[in-house]
Amino acid sequence: MRIQVKLIGQFSLKCGFTEKDVELPDASTVADALKKLGLKDLPYVASIGGHGVKDEAPLKDGERLVVSPVFSGG
């Protein structure tokens, strides 16, 4: 399957792109995509279709996964 990945902030600098199509095996999850990108062990917030998703969320062909580092401040 192919999904579109959009990276925000430091993640785009770490991976060298802002948006990219990524090939994954069928039945892949958000965790699988993050592992492929080298982001699995970093704190992140991910969404599909504007809704937050967890590691185990299944991905579907053609979806757009947006991944952002966790921001904090006050």
C-alpha positions as CSV (number, residue, x, y, z in Angstrom):
1,M,0.0,0.0,0.0
2,R,1.0,3.6,-0.5
3,I,0.3,6.4,2.0
4,Q,1.2,10.1,2.1
5,V,3.2,11.2,5.1
6,K,3.5,14.8,6.2
7,L,6.1,15.6,8.8
8,I,6.0,18.7,11.0
9,G,8.8,20.6,12.7
10,Q,12.0,18.8,13.7
11,F,10.7,15.6,12.1
12,S,10.9,17.1,8.6
13,L,14.5,18.1,9.3
14,K,15.4,14.7,10.7
15,C,14.0,12.8,7.7
16,G,14.8,15.4,5.0
17,F,11.3,15.9,3.7
18,T,8.0,17.5,4.5
19,E,5.7,15.4,2.4
20,K,6.4,12.1,0.8
21,D,4.6,9.0,-0.5
22,V,5.7,5.9,1.5
23,E,5.2,2.3,0.4
24,L,4.2,-0.1,3.2
25,P,3.0,-3.7,3.4
26,D,-0.7,-4.3,3.5
27,A,-2.1,-4.3,7.1
28,S,0.5,-1.8,8.3
29,T,-0.1,0.3,11.3
30,V,1.0,3.8,12.3
31,A,3.8,2.2,14.3
32,D,5.0,0.4,11.2
33,A,5.1,3.7,9.3
34,L,7.0,5.5,12.1
35,K,9.5,2.7,12.3
36,K,10.2,2.8,8.6
37,L,10.8,6.6,8.9
38,G,13.1,6.2,11.9
39,L,10.7,8.1,14.2
40,K,9.3,5.2,16.3
41,D,11.2,6.0,19.5
42,L,10.5,9.7,19.6
43,P,7.5,11.4,21.3
44,Y,5.0,12.3,18.6
45,V,1.4,13.1,17.8
46,A,-0.1,11.5,14.7
47,S,-3.4,12.1,12.9
48,I,-5.3,10.8,9.9
49,G,-8.1,12.9,8.5
50,G,-7.7,15.4,11.3
51,H,-8.3,12.8,14.0
52,G,-5.6,11.7,16.4
53,V,-4.4,8.1,16.1
54,K,-2.4,5.7,18.2
55,D,0.4,3.3,17.3
56,E,-1.9,0.4,16.6
57,A,-4.2,2.3,14.3
58,P,-4.4,0.5,10.9
59,L,-3.4,2.4,7.8
60,K,-5.3,2.2,4.5
61,D,-4.0,2.7,1.0
62,G,-4.1,6.4,0.0
63,E,-4.4,7.8,3.5
64,R,-2.5,10.9,4.7
65,L,-0.6,10.5,7.9
66,V,0.5,13.7,9.6
67,V,3.2,13.3,12.3
68,S,4.3,16.1,14.6
69,P,6.8,16.1,17.5
70,V,5.3,16.8,20.9
71,F,5.4,20.5,21.7
72,S,5.3,21.9,25.2
73,G,5.6,25.3,26.8
74,G,3.7,27.8,28.7
